[in-house]
Amino acid sequence: MSSIEEKDFGGKEEDIDISDSRQDLPSPAVAQVPKAKPKLSATMIIPVWIVLSSSVIIYNNYLYNTLSFKYPVFLVTWHLTFAAIGTRVLERTTTLVDGAKDVHMSKDMFLKSILPIGLLFSGSLILSNTAYLYLSVSYIQMLKAFTAVAILLISWCFRIQEPNRKLAVIVVMISSGVALASHGELRFNLLGFIIQAAAVAFEASRLVMIQILLHGLKMDPLVSLHYYAPVCAVINLVAIPFTEGFEPFYELARIGPLILLSNALCAFMLNVAAVFLVGVGSGLILTLAGVFKDILLITGSVLIFGSPVTPLQIFGYSIALGGLILFKTSGGK
């Protein structure tokens, strides 16, 4: 809801792993995600997930830049509020959120784990959405590849894992690839770049903090959303008067309820699809699906929004993707 950012809650995070990014709502799924109960084939659910994931980003970009609804904090807050209500409806009417019964949420756990991670999640969502006001969809997808490097650097700082030659190669590949993609960007905007870099830092910190604070706790994507969405919605609601004021509310009549509801529903359905996705795909399949989705998004950005992509960017992003696939398939070790 992520997220213009499609914070996809569907990635497995075993040890330190990344989920695309996430997320419309970036992905607070925690370590050792259990297999989802619903049974669908990978050939059925992966295309659905790719379509929804791409649609969320394109839809949000349409809101921000075509309809000129330039209020990312409000939009993220609306998505999170919709998700908080939606997960509770599903909890009472389906078995999709049954995993919440296995999580014993104490006051101490909420204050020391859920709240700080929620703050990082909220920052990641707001920053990643704001970046779309300054940068193209294609370029932002390229910059997201650097999340893996940020995770490794933070993990080394927290001594969660030790550097090794293989990880050093991954860092060099992704860093050099992103640098080449940035150098080839024709519509480079320094402010947008800084905002997206901050979003990557928040997202990487969130994923590392999940590993530190919630190690071994099992949550599937919807259970994670069930707990984090209300926390982040309240945090963002408090921030709106200081960031965007009352202007978003004045614009609601112009945008209309149909667009707002369909936009939030699309983001929420992405997280529902993520539950099924986690249950049917191996780590390699999910990684390749994510890479394919990114390539489609970059292509769609060029065709739909006319975002220019240079040969140097394609070359640089290919190098970064190679490092990213190596990182994902090796489990970040």
Secondary structure, DSSP 8 states (H G I E B T S, - for coil): ---SS---TT--BSSS---TT---------BS----SS---HHHHHHHHHHHHHHHHHHHHIIIIIS----HHHHHHHHHHHHHHHHHHHHHH-STTGGGGG----HHHIIIIIHHHHHHHHHHHHHHHHHTTTS-HHHHHHHHTTHHHHHHHHHHHTTSS---HHHHHHHHHHHHHHHHHHHT-TT--HHHHHHHHHHHHHHHHHHHHHHHHSTT----HHHHHHHHHHHHHHHHHHHHHHHTTTHHHHTHHHH-HHHHHHHHHHHHHHHHHHHHHHHH--HHHHHHHHHHHHHHHHHHHHHHH-----HHHHHHHHHHHHHHHHHHHTTT-
